[in-house]
Amino acid sequence: MIRKAFVMKVYPDKHDEYEKRHKKIWPEMVEELKNHGAHNYSIFLDKETNQLFAYLEIEDEEKWRKMAETDINQKWWTYMENVMETNSDKSPISKDLKEVFHME
């Protein structure tokens, strides 16, 4: 497994809405994430900075990159656009983090 972590930002007044939408994540979105090799996916919120920290494990980088091209992922990005910082293609603005320590 490949461990990945990244940060994003949610709008200050949208914390509850962001969480609500993820508590009711679409089953077809979860299925597609799994189909693209995602496991152990978690997102954490720092309410003081509005920063989201995401962690997941993937099977393969290329397989994971193709997730962005799926119809359901494009639909999810559109759905989430009004609650978080996004790029012009509606993808979340995100920054990958470098792993500097891991313990099993």
N, C-alpha and C positions, 0 to 999 in steps of 0.2 A: 504494500500500500504506500501511496505517496501522501504525505501530510501537507495540507495547504492551509494558510491563514491569510486573511486580508481584512482591511478596514474600509468602512463606508460611513456615510452620515445620514441620519434621519433628521427631518425638520423638528425644531424644538417643540412645536405644538402638536406634533404627530406621533409622539412616543406610543400612546395608547392605541392609536389606529394601526401603527406598524405591528405591534404585538397582536392585536386582534386579528389582523389579516393572516398572520403566520399561525395563529392557533387554529384557523380554519383554512389552512393551505389546501388547495385543490388536490384531490387524490390523483388526478392525471398528472399534476406537476411532480408529485412525489414519485410516481411511477417512472416518469421520464428521467428524473434525477438518478434513480436507481439504475435505469437502463443505460445511463451514461457513466456508470461506475462510481457514483457518490455513496459514501457510507459515513456514519457518525457525524452528521452535519449539525452544527450548533451555531447560533448567533447570540451574542451578548450585547447589552446596551449599557453604555456609560451615560447616565442621565445628565451629568454635569457638562459633558462636552458634546453630547448628541452623537457620539461616535459608536458605531456598531463594529464589533469584533466577530468575525466569522471564522470557523474552523471546520474543516471536513477532511476526509480521507478519500482519495480517488484511486482507481485502478490504473489509469493511463491518461497522460496529459492530452494527447490528441483526441481521445474519446471524450474527455471532459470539455475541451474547447468546442466541440461540435454541439454541445448542449445549447449554446447561445443561439444557434441557428434554428432550433426547433420552433414550431408554431406555438406550442404551449409556453415556452420560455419568452417568446416575443409578446405574447398576450399578458404574461405575468409582469413583465417590465412595464407595459402600458398601465396595468392595474396599480403598480407601485409608484409610478412616476410622480404623483402628487403628494407623496409622503416622505420622499427622500431625494437627495441630490443625484441628478442623472446627467448623462451625456446626451448629445443631440439625437442619438439613436435610441434613447430611453433606457439604455443600460445603466446600472448604478455606477456612479463614480467610485472606483475602488482602487486601493493600493495594496499590492501583494506585500506580505511580510516575509522576511528571511528567518528561517528557523535557526536559532543559535544554541538551543538546548533541547534535549528530549530524554525522558527516562521512562522505561517500561516497568 
